[in-house]
């Protein structure tokens, strides 16, 4: 499934397939503070961000990924990035980051809820993975809100050299979407 030109509209947001026009926003906002609880580290040069975007666009076109930018619906401001990764597998993975100045507005919850709904309506999957650092309590609330349960725990060292204890949630398809797909 080609996801390179999709838009999901929510109450407050547009979730749009990633494009190179957002390179400066991503480069500026994907900071060391934002990546504290994440595996990747911030880009040191804009060229790294451009390469990430080009790879994401390619994967979106190939149907292995649905990488998005998150935009404020009222004013078009860039809010962050997210996605459903490995959409060509039975266990896709949800991911998200929100820029620091937009924290506290429930944009993460709104985005992941919309991506979960899109996944239920468009993919045949067993469950979604949602890995989150154990000490990232705001992010842990998101999969729990969607009925996610911790399926495993493990330790990693992120690209910045920080050790993280990861809780891997599993979020299962919503029954009514599964039933609707069976009737199509």
Residue pairs with C-beta under 8 A, 6 or more apart in sequence:
1 63
1 87
1 122
1 123
2 60
2 61
2 62
2 63
3 17
3 60
3 61
3 63
3 65
3 66
3 67
3 87
4 17
4 57
4 60
4 61
5 17
6 16
6 17
6 66
6 68
7 14
7 15
7 16
7 17
8 14
8 15
8 68
8 114
8 115
8 118
9 15
9 73
10 73
10 110
10 111
10 113
10 114
11 73
11 110
12 72
12 73
12 74
12 105
12 107
12 110
13 70
13 71
13 72
13 73
13 79
13 107
13 110
13 111
13 114
14 70
14 71
14 73
15 68
15 69
15 70
15 71
15 82
15 111
15 114
15 115
16 68
16 69
16 71
17 57
17 60
17 66
17 67
17 68
17 69
18 53
18 56
18 57
18 60
18 67
18 68
18 69
18 81
18 83
19 53
19 57
19 69
20 50
20 53
20 54
20 57
22 53
22 69
22 78
23 46
23 49
23 50
23 53
24 46
25 69
25 78
26 49
26 52
26 53
26 69
26 78
26 81
27 43
27 46
27 49
29 78
29 80
29 99
29 100
30 42
30 43
30 49
30 81
30 97
31 42
31 100
32 41
32 42
32 160
33 100
34 42
34 97
34 98
34 99
34 100
35 41
35 42
35 97
35 158
35 160
36 162
37 132
37 133
37 135
37 136
37 139
37 164
38 97
38 133
38 158
39 156
39 158
39 159
39 164
40 158
40 159
41 158
41 159
41 160
43 49
43 52
56 65
56 67
56 83
57 67
59 65
59 67
60 66
60 67
63 87
63 88
64 86
64 87
64 88
65 83
65 84
65 85
65 86
65 87
66 83
66 84
66 85
66 87
66 115
66 118
67 81
67 82
67 83
67 85
68 81
68 82
68 83
68 115
69 78
69 80
69 81
70 78
70 79
70 80
70 81
70 82
70 96
70 98
70 107
70 111
71 77
71 78
71 79
72 78
72 79
72 102
78 99
79 98
79 99
79 102
79 107
80 96
80 97
80 98
80 99
80 102
80 107
80 108
80 111
81 96
81 97
82 94
82 95
82 96
82 97
82 111
82 112
82 115
83 94
83 95
83 96
83 115
84 92
84 93
84 94
84 115
84 118
84 119
84 123
84 128
85 92
85 93
85 94
85 95
86 92
86 93
87 119
87 123
89 125
90 124
90 125
90 126
91 125
91 126
91 127
91 128
91 129
92 119
92 123
92 125
92 128
92 129
93 128
93 129
93 130
93 131
94 112
94 115
94 116
94 128
94 129
94 130
94 143
94 171
96 108
96 111
96 112
96 139
96 142
98 107
98 108
98 111
103 138
108 138
108 139
108 142
109 141
109 142
109 145
112 130
112 142
112 143
112 146
113 145
113 146
116 128
116 146
116 171
116 174
117 174
117 177
119 125
119 128
119 173
120 173
120 174
120 177
120 178
121 177
121 180
121 181
124 181
125 173
126 172
127 170
127 171
127 172
127 173
128 148
128 170
128 171
128 172
129 168
129 169
129 170
130 142
130 143
130 148
130 168
130 169
130 170
130 171
131 166
131 167
131 168
131 169
132 139
132 140
132 142
132 143
132 166
132 167
132 169
133 139
133 164
133 165
133 166
133 167
134 140
134 153
134 164
134 165
134 166
134 167
135 165
140 167
143 169
143 171
144 169
146 171
147 171
147 172
148 169
148 170
148 171
149 169
149 170
150 167
150 168
150 169
151 168
151 169
151 170
152 168
153 165
153 166
153 167
153 168
154 165
154 166
154 168
155 163
155 164
155 165
155 166
156 163
156 164
156 166
157 163
157 164
158 164
